[in-house]
Amino acid sequence: MIERYERGPALLKAALAKVPRDALQWRPGPKRWSVHEIIVHCADSETNGHGRLRFLLAEQKPVIQGYDQDRWSETLDYH
């Protein structure tokens, strides 16, 4: 399972290399995310998840802090 997880980024990169750039930036509607934005969001979610797991493991009374994904998208310019 770890090996499959490790191969994920390379598989995603290879698949996306076949998609025209315009298609990656296309949004299906107002306030909807493009493929590119979804991928960046997944990377941010992974980073946040890592931090959350560390708090769960290390703290006696961990507090899981959420984040506003739409604000991150705008502030960090996902597009």
N, C-alpha and C positions, 0 to 999 in steps of 0.2 A: 504494500500500500504506500509506503514512504517513497519507493522508487517511482510509482505512478504519479504521486504528488510532485515529485522533483521534476518529472518530465513535462508537467503542465505548461510552464511558461514557453518552452521551446515549441510545443505543439500549437499553442495559441498563436505564437509569432508566425509559424509556418502557415497556419490557416489564414491569418489576417493578411499575409503577404499576397494572397490571391485575390483580395477584395480591393476594388478601386478606392482610392483615397476619398473621393466624393461620397461614396457609399458609407464609409466609416464615420463621416461627419454629418450625415443626413439624420434629421430628427423626424420621427413619425407624426409629430404634432406639437402644438404649443405646450410648453412646460414638460415635454417628454425628452428623454436623454438619447443621444446618439450612441452607436456602438462604442465609439472612442470614449465617451463620457462614462459609460457603464464599466469599461475596462479600468479606467482610472479610479472609479468608485470602488471597484473590487479590490484594487491594490490598497486603497486607503482603509477599507474595511478589514483587510487582512492585517494591516499594521495595528489598527485599533484592537482587533481581536487578540493579537499577540500580547499587547499591554494588559488587556483585561484578564487574560489567563494568568499572567504573572501576579497580578493583584489577588486573584482568586486563590492561588497557591501560597502566597506569602503572607497575606493579611488574615487576622482572626475574624474581622468583620468587614470584609471587602465591600466597597461601594462601586457598582458598575456604572460608570459615567457614559451617558449617551452623547451623541453629537448630531447636529443638524446637517444631514447629507446634502440638502439643497444649498444650504449656505456655504458648505465646503466647496461644492461644485462652482458656485459663483465667485467666492473669495479666492479660491486657488486656481481659477480659470481652467477648469477641466478641458474646455474646448481649445 
